Amino acid sequence: MTTTVLVVDDQPLIRQAVVALVQAEPDLRVVGEAADGLEALERARELRPDVVLMDIRMPRLDGIETTRRICADPELGAVRVLILTTFEDDENVATALRAGASGFVGKGTDPDALVEAIRTVHSGEALLSPAATRLLIERYLRAAPTDVAPRAPMPELGQLTEREREVLVLVARGRSNAQIADALVISPHTAKTHVNRIMAKLHAHDRAQLVVVAYEHGLVRPGVD
């Protein structure tokens, strides 16, 4: 099955390089390009890509607000957003995840890692690995404590069963389905089922979103395992 991709970046050279890279993969297909956030919104609504590769700093509308609007649009519920950024310099990663992004990857990353990131995000998993997502989110939560002040209570958390809350905490701690299964003495299939039900109840796109929810609402604290 082919994964369709929309490439969004205001720098033509970067955009062209990414397009060429993605098009070289037999299971990936670029269906469109955009040079700013407003154009990206139009193209996303027109093309309904599986994955949007989203730059953050762009004219007219930045990548975070564009991501927020895409993820808030019910008609684009199947679209996943993968942020293109630089980990060391960009302190907007946690904000982008809260806006609905499914993951993030550095512009200087290895080409093979970028195309694999597209596949990973499209599959509904957290980008790269649960542990990598957890560590990066912890880093930005520590770096911007005022930006991640305790949020208002989330009613949907009350819909979770006791077992589902246990699974949510383990997801936020970077555990894979197999590791969750071992910890709770259940099968990997059952662990995956719990994760999927939690995502449905919390209206989360993927595991990365579950990590954000768990940290924001105090179920897990940075640096505490």
Summary of the structure (lengths in Angstrom):
residues: 225
radius of gyration: 17.1
end to end distance: 38.3
largest distance: 51.0
contacts: 736
relative contact order: 0.11
helix: 54%
strand: 12%
